[in-house]
Amino acid sequence: MDGESTVLGLDLSLTSTGIVVLSPRGEVLYNRVTGCQLRKAKIWDEQKRIAEIVEVIEEILGGEYGIKYVAMEDYAFNQRKDSKITKQAELVGAVKYMLYQYRIEPVVVGISQSRRLTFGIPVGVSNKERKEGMKIKDKVKALVKEQYDLEFSTNDETDAFVIAEAVRKAAMGGDGLTVKEIESIRKLLSRRKGEK
């Protein structure tokens, strides 16, 4: 990653897409959520919601940030209904098509992998913590606060930060990452560039 490039992190969701832009030094340049909950929506409403999310991302890409890498969470299918998976796939497809128009291939990273790369440890919730009511998202928010002194208003922004930070760290040389973790992300980055 060169000195002028930035990373756009996306935690795509129809109801609350988390968006974070990181500078090469890891400063948060921009963050927000977009999307909305629809009740008994018509197809037009669903299309409009996807279009609005894509338009927000496109404004960032066309803006002042000089985005070089777009980091996206890989699909997570745990406990979703088929209809929700299909709608989520429509959003991901629309975003990927828009990125294609900008000639940007996203770096798609699993959320567990991005957490491990960002924090330098596997992130999970112990049985004791689970019994005390802690959820993985709470632990991630606490780690972001502890290690980066950052707080985001939503879990979606927090996840977008974690995804962007994992890619930023690997692209900048992997400070604090193991060789295996750096190689893993570099494979994703080189595949994005069409290299072998």
N, CA and C atoms as an extended XYZ file, in Angstrom:
588
Properties=species:S:1:pos:R:3:atomname:S:1:resname:S:1:resid:I:1 pbc="F F F"
N         0.861       -1.170        0.000 N   MET     1
C         0.000        0.000        0.000 CA  MET     1
C         0.901        1.225        0.000 C   MET     1
N         0.669        2.159       -0.878 N   ASP     2
C         1.509        3.349       -0.906 CA  ASP     2
C         1.022        4.369        0.112 C   ASP     2
N         1.810        5.429        0.308 N   GLY     3
C         1.522        6.418        1.333 CA  GLY     3
C         0.236        7.185        1.114 C   GLY     3
N        -0.289        7.197       -0.096 N   GLU     4
C        -1.500        7.961       -0.383 CA  GLU     4
C        -2.769        7.109       -0.359 C   GLU     4
N        -2.629        5.810       -0.178 N   SER     5
C        -3.792        4.935       -0.283 CA  SER     5
C        -4.497        4.748        1.050 C   SER     5
N        -5.767        4.436        0.959 N   THR     6
C        -6.591        4.207        2.133 CA  THR     6
C        -7.365        2.914        1.951 C   THR     6
N        -7.952        2.436        3.039 N   VAL     7
C        -8.746        1.208        3.013 CA  VAL     7
C       -10.185        1.542        3.372 C   VAL     7
N       -11.103        1.069        2.567 N   LEU     8
C       -12.536        1.168        2.844 CA  LEU     8
C       -12.983       -0.178        3.384 C   LEU     8
N       -13.478       -0.197        4.613 N   GLY     9
C       -13.983       -1.417        5.229 CA  GLY     9
C       -15.497       -1.432        5.191 C   GLY     9
N       -16.064       -2.560        4.747 N   LEU    10
C       -17.513       -2.697        4.622 CA  LEU    10
C       -18.012       -3.917        5.382 C   LEU    10
N       -18.989       -3.710        6.228 N   ASP    11
C       -19.732       -4.801        6.856 CA  ASP    11
C       -21.137       -4.703        6.272 C   ASP    11
N       -21.344       -5.396        5.156 N   LEU    12
C       -22.570       -5.231        4.382 CA  LEU    12
C       -23.771       -5.891        5.047 C   LEU    12
N       -24.828       -5.118        5.148 N   SER    13
C       -26.093       -5.587        5.693 CA  SER    13
C       -27.190       -4.686        5.144 C   SER    13
N       -28.320       -5.254        4.835 N   LEU    14
C       -29.422       -4.459        4.303 CA  LEU    14
C       -29.984       -3.495        5.342 C   LEU    14
N       -29.970       -3.894        6.600 N   THR    15
C       -30.560       -3.042        7.627 CA  THR    15
C       -29.556       -2.079        8.247 C   THR    15
N       -28.258       -2.426        8.215 N   SER    16
C       -27.269       -1.563        8.862 CA  SER    16
C       -25.870       -1.880        8.339 C   SER    16
N       -25.517       -1.317        7.191 N   THR    17
C       -24.191       -1.515        6.620 CA  THR    17
C       -23.197       -0.616        7.343 C   THR    17
N       -22.163       -1.227        7.904 N   GLY    18
C       -21.097       -0.470        8.547 CA  GLY    18
C       -20.046       -0.081        7.526 C   GLY    18
N       -19.618        1.184        7.563 N   ILE    19
C       -18.642        1.709        6.617 CA  ILE    19
C       -17.576        2.464        7.398 C   ILE    19
N       -16.306        2.128        7.150 N   VAL    20
C       -15.189        2.822        7.783 CA  VAL    20
C       -14.094        3.025        6.739 C   VAL    20
N       -13.512        4.230        6.709 N   VAL    21
C       -12.356        4.522        5.858 CA  VAL    21
C       -11.168        4.766        6.781 C   VAL    21
N       -10.069        4.013        6.534 N   LEU    22
C        -8.845        4.154        7.321 CA  LEU    22
C        -7.722        4.728        6.469 C   LEU    22
N        -6.949        5.632        7.065 N   SER    23
C        -5.754        6.158        6.411 CA  SER    23
C        -4.672        5.081        6.454 C   SER    23
N        -3.579        5.263        5.696 N   PRO    24
C        -2.475        4.299        5.775 CA  PRO    24
C        -1.899        4.162        7.191 C   PRO    24
N        -2.058        5.177        8.031 N   ARG    25
C        -1.567        5.123        9.412 CA  ARG    25
C        -2.614        4.566       10.373 C   ARG    25
N        -3.797        4.246        9.879 N   GLY    26
C        -4.833        3.650       10.714 CA  GLY    26
C        -5.808        4.624       11.328 C   GLY    26
N        -5.731        5.899       10.964 N   GLU    27
C        -6.690        6.867       11.490 CA  GLU    27
C        -8.029        6.692       10.790 C   GLU    27
N        -9.096        6.830       11.551 N   VAL    28
C       -10.443        6.745       10.985 CA  VAL    28
C       -10.740        8.077       10.311 C   VAL    28
N       -10.896        8.038        8.992 N   LEU    29
C       -11.188        9.238        8.214 CA  LEU    29
C       -12.688        9.447        8.043 C   LEU    29
N       -13.441        8.343        8.122 N   TYR    30
C       -14.884        8.410        7.858 CA  TYR    30
C       -15.510        7.162        8.445 C   TYR    30
N       -16.669        7.313        9.045 N   ASN    31
C       -17.429        6.139        9.482 CA  ASN    31
C       -18.905        6.487        9.545 C   ASN    31
N       -19.717        5.502        9.235 N   ARG    32
C       -21.168        5.661        9.303 CA  ARG    32
C       -21.833        4.314        9.078 C   ARG    32
N       -23.136        4.293        9.297 N   VAL    33
C       -23.962        3.153        8.922 CA  VAL    33
C       -25.019        3.648        7.947 C   VAL    33
N       -25.459        2.745        7.098 N   THR    34
C       -26.536        3.058        6.173 CA  THR    34
C       -27.359        1.796        5.957 C   THR    34
N       -28.581        1.956        5.534 N   GLY    35
C       -29.516        0.844        5.370 CA  GLY    35
C       -30.744        1.125        6.218 C   GLY    35
N       -31.723        0.249        6.113 N   CYS    36
C       -32.937        0.450        6.907 CA  CYS    36
C       -33.714       -0.854        7.010 C   CYS    36
N       -34.554       -0.906        8.012 N   GLN    37
C       -35.450       -2.037        8.222 CA  GLN    37
C       -36.695       -1.813        7.371 C   GLN    37
N       -37.117       -2.823        6.650 N   LEU    38
C       -38.345       -2.722        5.854 CA  LEU    38
C       -39.371       -3.718        6.386 C   LEU    38
N       -40.588       -3.282        6.528 N   ARG    39
C       -41.695       -4.151        6.944 CA  ARG    39
C       -42.636       -4.315        5.753 C   ARG    39
N       -42.937       -5.550        5.402 N   LYS    40
C       -43.851       -5.835        4.283 CA  LYS    40
C       -43.482       -5.017        3.049 C   LYS    40
N       -42.211       -5.079        2.698 N   ALA    41
C       -41.703       -4.248        1.601 CA  ALA    41
C       -42.083       -4.822        0.240 C   ALA    41
N       -42.270       -3.934       -0.673 N   LYS    42
C       -42.460       -4.308       -2.069 CA  LYS    42
C       -41.079       -4.416       -2.711 C   LYS    42
N       -41.022       -5.067       -3.853 N   ILE    43
C       -39.750       -5.247       -4.553 CA  ILE    43
C       -39.086       -3.899       -4.805 C   ILE    43
N       -39.885       -2.891       -5.167 N   TRP    44
C       -39.323       -1.570       -5.422 CA  TRP    44
C       -38.602       -1.026       -4.191 C   TRP    44
N       -39.199       -1.198       -3.011 N   ASP    45
C       -38.582       -0.725       -1.773 CA  ASP    45
C       -37.244       -1.435       -1.524 C   ASP    45
N       -37.216       -2.741       -1.785 N   GLU    46
C       -35.985       -3.504       -1.605 CA  GLU    46
C       -34.909       -3.039       -2.573 C   GLU    46
N       -35.295       -2.778       -3.822 N   GLN    47
C       -34.340       -2.283       -4.811 CA  GLN    47
C       -33.802       -0.906       -4.415 C   GLN    47
N       -34.686       -0.064       -3.940 N   LYS    48
C       -34.300        1.291       -3.541 CA  LYS    48
C       -33.306        1.243       -2.378 C   LYS    48
N       -33.550        0.364       -1.411 N   ARG    49
C       -32.658        0.237       -0.264 CA  ARG    49
C       -31.255       -0.177       -0.721 C   ARG    49
N       -31.176       -1.154       -1.606 N   ILE    50
C       -29.877       -1.589       -2.133 CA  ILE    50
C       -29.209       -0.447       -2.889 C   ILE    50
N       -29.984        0.253       -3.722 N   ALA    51
C       -29.430        1.368       -4.496 CA  ALA    51
C       -28.870        2.453       -3.584 C   ALA    51
N       -29.562        2.751       -2.502 N   GLU    52
C       -29.093        3.793       -1.582 CA  GLU    52
C       -27.792        3.394       -0.893 C   GLU    52
N       -27.670        2.137       -0.502 N   ILE    53
C       -26.424        1.660        0.117 CA  ILE    53
C       -25.278        1.755       -0.883 C   ILE    53
N       -25.514        1.294       -2.109 N   VAL    54
C       -24.485        1.337       -3.152 CA  VAL    54
C       -24.086        2.783       -3.445 C   VAL    54
N       -25.051        3.687       -3.481 N   GLU    55
C       -24.751        5.098       -3.757 CA  GLU    55
C       -23.857        5.712       -2.679 C   GLU    55
N       -24.088        5.359       -1.416 N   VAL    56
C       -23.239        5.873       -0.337 CA  VAL    56
C       -21.801        5.390       -0.538 C   VAL    56
N       -21.639        4.108       -0.830 N   ILE    57
C       -20.296        3.541       -1.049 CA  ILE    57
C       -19.648        4.192       -2.265 C   ILE    57
N       -20.426        4.393       -3.311 N   GLU    58
C       -19.894        5.005       -4.533 CA  GLU    58
C       -19.439        6.444       -4.294 C   GLU    58
N       -20.161        7.185       -3.466 N   GLU    59
C       -19.750        8.550       -3.125 CA  GLU    59
C       -18.383        8.546       -2.439 C   GLU    59
N       -18.150        7.581       -1.583 N   ILE    60
C       -16.862        7.467       -0.890 CA  ILE    60
C       -15.755        7.138       -1.887 C   ILE    60
N       -16.025        6.198       -2.779 N   LEU    61
C       -15.018        5.812       -3.772 CA  LEU    61
C       -14.664        6.964       -4.698 C   LEU    61
N       -15.646        7.772       -5.053 N   GLY    62
C       -15.413        8.896       -5.947 CA  GLY    62
C       -14.955       10.149       -5.234 C   GLY    62
N       -14.823       10.080       -3.936 N   GLY    63
C       -14.506       11.262       -3.131 CA  GLY    63
C       -13.022       11.487       -2.946 C   GLY    63
N       -12.702       12.134       -1.857 N   GLU    64
C       -11.371       12.655       -1.579 CA  GLU    64
C       -10.394       11.658       -0.979 C   GLU    64
N       -10.826       10.427       -0.689 N   TYR    65
C       -10.013        9.541        0.131 CA  TYR    65
C        -8.925        8.764       -0.610 C   TYR    65
N        -9.017        8.626       -1.903 N   GLY    66
C        -8.012        7.857       -2.646 CA  GLY    66
C        -8.018        6.388       -2.257 C   GLY    66
N        -9.184        5.796       -2.249 N   ILE    67
C        -9.339        4.397       -1.820 CA  ILE    67
C        -8.544        3.477       -2.744 C   ILE    67
N        -7.699        2.656       -2.134 N   LYS    68
C        -6.957        1.657       -2.909 CA  LYS    68
C        -7.494        0.249       -2.649 C   LYS    68
N        -7.843       -0.037       -1.406 N   TYR    69
C        -8.337       -1.361       -1.043 CA  TYR    69
C        -9.751       -1.244       -0.487 C   TYR    69
N       -10.604       -2.163       -0.917 N   VAL    70
C       -11.933       -2.284       -0.332 CA  VAL    70
C       -11.974       -3.647        0.352 C   VAL    70
N       -12.137       -3.622        1.657 N   ALA    71
C       -12.155       -4.834        2.473 CA  ALA    71
C       -13.606       -5.146        2.840 C   ALA    71
N       -14.023       -6.360        2.522 N   MET    72
C       -15.406       -6.775        2.781 CA  MET    72
C       -15.412       -8.054        3.601 C   MET    72
N       -16.399       -8.156        4.471 N   GLU    73
C       -16.599       -9.386        5.231 CA  GLU    73
C       -17.098      -10.478        4.291 C   GLU    73
N       -16.540      -11.671        4.459 N   ASP    74
C       -17.012      -12.817        3.701 CA  ASP    74
C       -18.422      -13.173        4.174 C   ASP    74
N       -19.143      -13.918        3.367 N   TYR    75
C       -20.492      -14.339        3.746 CA  TYR    75
C       -20.488      -15.065        5.084 C   TYR    75
N       -21.469      -14.772        5.904 N   ALA    76
C       -21.677      -15.484        7.168 CA  ALA    76
C       -23.117      -15.984        7.146 C   ALA    76
N       -23.285      -17.284        7.099 N   PHE    77
C       -24.618      -17.856        6.914 CA  PHE    77
C       -25.258      -18.381        8.186 C   PHE    77
N       -24.647      -18.144        9.317 N   ASN    78
C       -25.167      -18.742       10.545 CA  ASN    78
C       -26.580      -18.267       10.881 C   ASN    78
N       -27.485      -19.210       10.939 N   GLN    79
C       -28.853      -19.033       11.411 CA  GLN    79
C       -29.675      -17.999       10.634 C   GLN    79
N       -29.374      -17.822        9.371 N   ARG    80
C       -30.195      -16.909        8.571 CA  ARG    80
C       -31.201      -17.716        7.767 C   ARG    80
N       -32.333      -17.119        7.536 N   LYS    81
C       -33.334      -17.761        6.698 CA  LYS    81
C       -32.915      -17.631        5.245 C   LYS    81
N       -33.357      -18.568        4.410 N   ASP    82
C       -32.998      -18.550        2.994 CA  ASP    82
C       -33.335      -17.225        2.329 C   ASP    82
N       -34.481      -16.637        2.665 N   SER    83
C       -34.879      -15.379        2.038 CA  SER    83
C       -33.918      -14.248        2.409 C   SER    83
N       -33.408      -14.258        3.646 N   LYS    84
C       -32.446      -13.234        4.060 CA  LYS    84
C       -31.108      -13.431        3.354 C   LYS    84
N       -30.695      -14.688        3.187 N   ILE    85
C       -29.445      -14.969        2.472 CA  ILE    85
C       -29.542      -14.462        1.038 C   ILE    85
N       -30.671      -14.709        0.393 N   THR    86
C       -30.867      -14.256       -0.982 CA  THR    86
C       -30.810      -12.740       -1.071 C   THR    86
N       -31.474      -12.050       -0.173 N   LYS    87
C       -31.468      -10.582       -0.187 CA  LYS    87
C       -30.065      -10.044        0.102 C   LYS    87
N       -29.350      -10.667        1.032 N   GLN    88
C       -27.976      -10.258        1.332 CA  GLN    88
C       -27.093      -10.464        0.098 C   GLN    88
N       -27.290      -11.568       -0.596 N   ALA    89
C       -26.510      -11.843       -1.807 CA  ALA    89
C       -26.789      -10.795       -2.884 C   ALA    89
N       -28.013      -10.301       -2.947 N   GLU    90
C       -28.339       -9.242       -3.912 CA  GLU    90
C       -27.533       -7.980       -3.599 C   GLU    90
N       -27.437       -7.622       -2.320 N   LEU    91
C       -26.662       -6.446       -1.927 CA  LEU    91
C       -25.183       -6.646       -2.263 C   LEU    91
N       -24.631       -7.790       -1.881 N   VAL    92
C       -23.217       -8.055       -2.154 CA  VAL    92
C       -22.960       -8.013       -3.654 C   VAL    92
N       -23.850       -8.594       -4.440 N   GLY    93
C       -23.697       -8.571       -5.900 CA  GLY    93
C       -23.724       -7.157       -6.462 C   GLY    93
N       -24.630       -6.332       -5.955 N   ALA    94
C       -24.717       -4.939       -6.421 CA  ALA    94
C       -23.450       -4.166       -6.065 C   ALA    94
N       -22.924       -4.382       -4.859 N   VAL    95
C       -21.697       -3.700       -4.447 CA  VAL    95
C       -20.519       -4.186       -5.288 C   VAL    95
N       -20.424       -5.490       -5.503 N   LYS    96
C       -19.327       -6.025       -6.319 CA  LYS    96
C       -19.404       -5.522       -7.759 C   LYS    96
N       -20.599       -5.396       -8.306 N   TYR    97
C       -20.744       -4.853       -9.654 CA  TYR    97
C       -20.264       -3.399       -9.703 C   TYR    97
N       -20.650       -2.616       -8.720 N   MET    98
C       -20.211       -1.223       -8.659 CA  MET    98
C       -18.691       -1.152       -8.526 C   MET    98
N       -18.094       -2.005       -7.696 N   LEU    99
C       -16.640       -2.032       -7.558 CA  LEU    99
C       -15.977       -2.419       -8.873 C   LEU    99
N       -16.594       -3.333       -9.593 N   TYR   100
C       -16.070       -3.724      -10.906 CA  TYR   100
C       -16.022       -2.516      -11.840 C   TYR   100
N       -17.027       -1.683      -11.797 N   GLN   101
C       -17.050       -0.483      -12.635 CA  GLN   101
C       -15.895        0.458      -12.288 C   GLN   101
N       -15.461        0.449      -11.022 N   TYR   102
C       -14.317        1.250      -10.596 CA  TYR   102
C       -12.998        0.496      -10.776 C   TYR   102
N       -13.072       -0.724      -11.271 N   ARG   103
C       -11.910       -1.594      -11.453 CA  ARG   103
C       -11.203       -1.885      -10.132 C   ARG   103
N       -12.015       -2.093       -9.100 N   ILE   104
C       -11.501       -2.449       -7.779 CA  ILE   104
C       -12.022       -3.839       -7.432 C   ILE   104
N       -11.104       -4.765       -7.209 N   GLU   105
C       -11.506       -6.090       -6.741 CA  GLU   105
C       -11.438       -6.084       -5.220 C   GLU   105
N       -12.543       -6.394       -4.551 N   PRO   106
C       -12.519       -6.343       -3.086 CA  PRO   106
C       -11.645       -7.440       -2.483 C   PRO   106
N       -11.113       -7.137       -1.316 N   VAL   107
C       -10.417       -8.136       -0.513 CA  VAL   107
C       -11.467       -8.673        0.447 C   VAL   107
N       -11.849       -9.920        0.264 N   VAL   108
C       -12.917      -10.521        1.059 CA  VAL   108
C       -12.275      -11.367        2.164 C   VAL   108
N       -12.573      -10.997        3.409 N   VAL   109
C       -11.943      -11.626        4.563 CA  VAL   109
C       -13.025      -12.140        5.504 C   VAL   109
N       -12.842      -13.340        6.000 N   GLY   110
C       -13.756      -13.870        7.008 CA  GLY   110
C       -13.658      -13.052        8.279 C   GLY   110
N       -14.767      -12.890        8.971 N   ILE   111
C       -14.775      -12.031       10.164 CA  ILE   111
C       -13.875      -12.601       11.262 C   ILE   111
N       -13.829      -13.913       11.428 N   SER   112
C       -12.943      -14.499       12.445 CA  SER   112
C       -11.483      -14.237       12.106 C   SER   112
N       -11.143      -14.385       10.828 N   GLN   113
C        -9.774      -14.124       10.394 CA  GLN   113
C        -9.417      -12.651       10.589 C   GLN   113
N       -10.332      -11.753       10.252 N   SER   114
C       -10.027      -10.326       10.404 CA  SER   114
C        -9.869       -9.952       11.877 C   SER   114
N       -10.638      -10.570       12.750 N   ARG   115
C       -10.490      -10.297       14.191 CA  ARG   115
C        -9.120      -10.759       14.683 C   ARG   115
N        -8.727      -11.950       14.248 N   ARG   116
C        -7.427      -12.493       14.653 CA  ARG   116
C        -6.293      -11.604       14.135 C   ARG   116
N        -6.412      -11.140       12.888 N   LEU   117
C        -5.373      -10.286       12.310 CA  LEU   117
C        -5.334       -8.915       12.990 C   LEU   117
N        -6.478       -8.362       13.281 N   THR   118
C        -6.548       -7.033       13.887 CA  THR   118
C        -6.029       -7.031       15.321 C   THR   118
N        -6.436       -8.002       16.104 N   PHE   119
C        -6.098       -8.010       17.528 CA  PHE   119
C        -4.885       -8.874       17.864 C   PHE   119
N        -4.432       -9.695       16.918 N   GLY   120
C        -3.280      -10.540       17.157 CA  GLY   120
C        -3.580      -11.792       17.955 C   GLY   120
N        -4.850      -12.025       18.235 N   ILE   121
C        -5.277      -13.211       18.984 CA  ILE   121
C        -6.611      -13.688       18.411 C   ILE   121
N        -6.904      -14.986       18.553 N   PRO   122
C        -8.259      -15.419       18.205 CA  PRO   122
C        -9.242      -14.795       19.190 C   PRO   122
N       -10.368      -14.357       18.704 N   VAL   123
C       -11.352      -13.695       19.572 CA  VAL   123
C       -12.560      -14.609       19.717 C   VAL   123
N       -12.852      -14.950       20.934 N   GLY   124
C       -14.013      -15.780       21.229 CA  GLY   124
C       -14.564      -15.425       22.593 C   GLY   124
N       -15.668      -16.038       22.915 N   VAL   125
C       -16.308      -15.811       24.207 CA  VAL   125
C       -16.273      -17.126       24.971 C   VAL   125
N       -15.733      -17.096       26.166 N   SER   126
C       -15.665      -18.308       26.982 CA  SER   126
C       -17.054      -18.666       27.500 C   SER   126
N       -17.194      -19.888       27.979 N   ASN   127
C       -18.475      -20.314       28.569 CA  ASN   127
C       -18.849      -19.418       29.747 C   ASN   127
N       -17.866      -19.050       30.558 N   LYS   128
C       -18.130      -18.180       31.704 CA  LYS   128
C       -18.648      -16.818       31.232 C   LYS   128
N       -17.983      -16.250       30.218 N   GLU   129
C       -18.421      -14.953       29.689 CA  GLU   129
C       -19.818      -15.055       29.077 C   GLU   129
N       -20.072      -16.148       28.388 N   ARG   130
C       -21.386      -16.357       27.766 CA  ARG   130
C       -22.473      -16.426       28.838 C   ARG   130
N       -22.190      -17.134       29.932 N   LYS   131
C       -23.154      -17.237       31.037 CA  LYS   131
C       -23.415      -15.874       31.671 C   LYS   131
N       -22.405      -15.007       31.634 N   GLU   132
C       -22.545      -13.659       32.189 CA  GLU   132
C       -23.220      -12.702       31.202 C   GLU   132
N       -23.605      -13.232       30.034 N   GLY   133
C       -24.336      -12.429       29.058 CA  GLY   133
C       -23.485      -11.752       27.997 C   GLY   133
N       -22.185      -12.010       27.998 N   MET   134
C       -21.320      -11.375       27.006 CA  MET   134
C       -21.489      -12.045       25.647 C   MET   134
N       -21.518      -11.231       24.612 N   LYS   135
C       -21.592      -11.721       23.234 CA  LYS   135
C       -20.283      -11.370       22.546 C   LYS   135
N       -19.997      -12.066       21.464 N   ILE   136
C       -18.756      -11.836       20.728 CA  ILE   136
C       -18.647      -10.376       20.282 C   ILE   136
N       -19.749       -9.785       19.868 N   LYS   137
C       -19.721       -8.381       19.416 CA  LYS   137
C       -19.317       -7.448       20.559 C   LYS   137
N       -19.760       -7.762       21.798 N   ASP   138
C       -19.368       -6.960       22.961 CA  ASP   138
C       -17.859       -7.048       23.184 C   ASP   138
N       -17.335       -8.254       23.032 N   LYS   139
C       -15.905       -8.459       23.250 CA  LYS   139
C       -15.095       -7.715       22.184 C   LYS   139
N       -15.558       -7.755       20.947 N   VAL   140
C       -14.864       -7.051       19.867 CA  VAL   140
C       -14.866       -5.546       20.132 C   VAL   140
N       -16.023       -5.008       20.525 N   LYS   141
C       -16.088       -3.569       20.857 CA  LYS   141
C       -15.113       -3.216       21.969 C   LYS   141
N       -15.037       -4.070       22.988 N   ALA   142
C       -14.125       -3.826       24.107 CA  ALA   142
C       -12.668       -3.873       23.644 C   ALA   142
N       -12.328       -4.805       22.763 N   LEU   143
C       -10.960       -4.893       22.255 CA  LEU   143
C       -10.599       -3.681       21.394 C   LEU   143
N       -11.537       -3.196       20.589 N   VAL   144
C       -11.289       -1.998       19.784 CA  VAL   144
C       -11.021       -0.814       20.709 C   VAL   144
N       -11.794       -0.699       21.767 N   LYS   145
C       -11.602        0.383       22.738 CA  LYS   145
C       -10.249        0.244       23.428 C   LYS   145
N        -9.928       -0.981       23.859 N   GLU   146
C        -8.704       -1.236       24.610 CA  GLU   146
C        -7.446       -1.058       23.749 C   GLU   146
N        -7.445       -1.622       22.543 N   GLN   147
C        -6.234       -1.620       21.723 CA  GLN   147
C        -6.103       -0.393       20.818 C   GLN   147
N        -7.227        0.232       20.453 N   TYR   148
C        -7.183        1.344       19.495 CA  TYR   148
C        -7.751        2.648       20.069 C   TYR   148
N        -8.311        2.590       21.251 N   ASP   149
C        -8.942        3.745       21.883 CA  ASP   149
C       -10.016        4.351       20.968 C   ASP   149
N       -10.805        3.480       20.362 N   LEU   150
C       -11.895        3.901       19.478 CA  LEU   150
C       -13.203        3.302       19.956 C   LEU   150
N       -14.269        4.065       19.802 N   GLU   151
C       -15.613        3.568       20.080 CA  GLU   151
C       -16.506        3.961       18.915 C   GLU   151
N       -17.256        2.999       18.432 N   PHE   152
C       -18.204        3.253       17.349 CA  PHE   152
C       -19.618        3.106       17.896 C   PHE   152
N       -20.560        3.764       17.261 N   SER   153
C       -21.931        3.752       17.776 CA  SER   153
C       -22.656        2.438       17.493 C   SER   153
N       -22.181        1.664       16.521 N   THR   154
C       -22.850        0.395       16.204 CA  THR   154
C       -21.829       -0.735       16.064 C   THR   154
N       -22.300       -1.960       16.223 N   ASN   155
C       -21.466       -3.136       15.987 CA  ASN   155
C       -21.053       -3.219       14.521 C   ASN   155
N       -21.896       -2.723       13.622 N   ASP   156
C       -21.600       -2.797       12.194 CA  ASP   156
C       -20.402       -1.916       11.833 C   ASP   156
N       -20.337       -0.720       12.420 N   GLU   157
C       -19.163        0.132       12.204 CA  GLU   157
C       -17.921       -0.505       12.824 C   GLU   157
N       -18.083       -1.103       13.987 N   THR   158
C       -16.961       -1.776       14.642 CA  THR   158
C       -16.433       -2.899       13.767 C   THR   158
N       -17.328       -3.722       13.222 N   ASP   159
C       -16.903       -4.811       12.339 CA  ASP   159
C       -16.249       -4.276       11.067 C   ASP   159
N       -16.768       -3.190       10.514 N   ALA   160
C       -16.164       -2.587        9.318 CA  ALA   160
C       -14.743       -2.113        9.632 C   ALA   160
N       -14.551       -1.540       10.829 N   PHE   161
C       -13.209       -1.122       11.248 CA  PHE   161
C       -12.279       -2.326       11.335 C   PHE   161
N       -12.735       -3.400       11.971 N   VAL   162
C       -11.900       -4.591       12.163 CA  VAL   162
C       -11.485       -5.173       10.810 C   VAL   162
N       -12.420       -5.235        9.874 N   ILE   163
C       -12.130       -5.766        8.545 CA  ILE   163
C       -11.112       -4.872        7.831 C   ILE   163
N       -11.322       -3.561        7.874 N   ALA   164
C       -10.404       -2.619        7.223 CA  ALA   164
C        -9.020       -2.663        7.876 C   ALA   164
N        -8.979       -2.733        9.195 N   GLU   165
C        -7.705       -2.733        9.911 CA  GLU   165
C        -6.892       -3.990        9.606 C   GLU   165
N        -7.540       -5.125        9.473 N   ALA   166
C        -6.827       -6.362        9.127 CA  ALA   166
C        -6.140       -6.223        7.774 C   ALA   166
N        -6.854       -5.692        6.798 N   VAL   167
C        -6.280       -5.521        5.461 CA  VAL   167
C        -5.208       -4.432        5.472 C   VAL   167
N        -5.455       -3.340        6.187 N   ARG   168
C        -4.461       -2.261        6.275 CA  ARG   168
C        -3.165       -2.771        6.891 C   ARG   168
N        -3.273       -3.511        7.990 N   LYS   169
C        -2.085       -4.044        8.661 CA  LYS   169
C        -1.280       -4.946        7.727 C   LYS   169
N        -1.964       -5.844        7.056 N   ALA   170
C        -1.273       -6.771        6.157 CA  ALA   170
C        -0.640       -6.032        4.980 C   ALA   170
N        -1.360       -5.078        4.419 N   ALA   171
C        -0.845       -4.339        3.271 CA  ALA   171
C         0.331       -3.439        3.647 C   ALA   171
N         0.363       -2.972        4.887 N   MET   172
C         1.445       -2.088        5.341 CA  MET   172
C         2.653       -2.876        5.848 C   MET   172
N         2.615       -4.177        5.772 N   GLY   173
C         3.773       -4.966        6.173 CA  GLY   173
C         3.513       -5.905        7.318 C   GLY   173
N         2.315       -5.849        7.869 N   GLY   174
C         1.931       -6.838        8.858 CA  GLY   174
C         2.471       -6.616       10.254 C   GLY   174
N         2.657       -5.382       10.670 N   ASP   175
C         3.148       -5.094       12.009 CA  ASP   175
C         2.291       -5.808       13.058 C   ASP   175
N         2.928       -6.647       13.838 N   GLY   176
C         2.231       -7.355       14.901 CA  GLY   176
C         1.540       -8.635       14.453 C   GLY   176
N         1.658       -8.985       13.176 N   LEU   177
C         1.017      -10.197       12.674 CA  LEU   177
C         2.039      -11.320       12.561 C   LEU   177
N         1.562      -12.547       12.644 N   THR   178
C         2.440      -13.684       12.429 CA  THR   178
C         2.699      -13.834       10.938 C   THR   178
N         3.741      -14.554       10.603 N   VAL   179
C         4.077      -14.791        9.194 CA  VAL   179
C         2.902      -15.464        8.485 C   VAL   179
N         2.293      -16.435        9.139 N   LYS   180
C         1.162      -17.144        8.541 CA  LYS   180
C        -0.006      -16.186        8.265 C   LYS   180
N        -0.290      -15.281        9.192 N   GLU   181
C        -1.385      -14.320        9.010 CA  GLU   181
C        -1.078      -13.353        7.863 C   GLU   181
N         0.162      -12.876        7.804 N   ILE   182
C         0.555      -11.970        6.722 CA  ILE   182
C         0.427      -12.677        5.379 C   ILE   182
N         0.922      -13.911        5.305 N   GLU   183
C         0.827      -14.669        4.054 CA  GLU   183
C        -0.623      -14.863        3.633 C   GLU   183
N        -1.497      -15.128        4.592 N   SER   184
C        -2.913      -15.329        4.304 CA  SER   184
C        -3.530      -14.092        3.660 C   SER   184
N        -3.310      -12.916        4.257 N   ILE   185
C        -3.870      -11.684        3.698 CA  ILE   185
C        -3.161      -11.308        2.406 C   ILE   185
N        -1.870      -11.509        2.335 N   ARG   186
C        -1.155      -11.164        1.095 CA  ARG   186
C        -1.660      -12.001       -0.073 C   ARG   186
N        -2.039      -13.252        0.190 N   LYS   187
C        -2.649      -14.068       -0.874 CA  LYS   187
C        -3.926      -13.405       -1.366 C   LYS   187
N        -4.741      -12.923       -0.421 N   LEU   188
C        -5.969      -12.226       -0.807 CA  LEU   188
C        -5.649      -10.958       -1.591 C   LEU   188
N        -4.642      -10.198       -1.143 N   LEU   189
C        -4.278       -8.960       -1.835 CA  LEU   189
C        -3.722       -9.247       -3.218 C   LEU   189
N        -2.874      -10.274       -3.359 N   SER   190
C        -2.305      -10.561       -4.673 CA  SER   190
C        -3.364      -11.130       -5.610 C   SER   190
N        -4.275      -11.914       -5.069 N   ARG   191
C        -5.366      -12.435       -5.890 CA  ARG   191
C        -6.218      -11.267       -6.388 C   ARG   191
N        -6.374      -10.247       -5.560 N   ARG   192
C        -7.131       -9.064       -5.950 CA  ARG   192
C        -6.473       -8.361       -7.121 C   ARG   192
N        -5.144       -8.397       -7.154 N   LYS   193
C        -4.412       -7.736       -8.235 CA  LYS   193
C        -4.275       -8.624       -9.468 C   LYS   193
N        -4.798       -9.853       -9.403 N   GLY   194
C        -4.716      -10.770      -10.538 CA  GLY   194
C        -3.390      -11.457      -10.647 C   GLY   194
N        -2.600      -11.451       -9.561 N   GLU   195
C        -1.302      -12.123       -9.568 CA  GLU   195
C        -1.464      -13.550       -9.106 C   GLU   195
N        -0.444      -14.341       -9.236 N   LYS   196
C        -0.459      -15.728       -8.762 CA  LYS   196
C         0.140      -15.820       -7.402 C   LYS   196
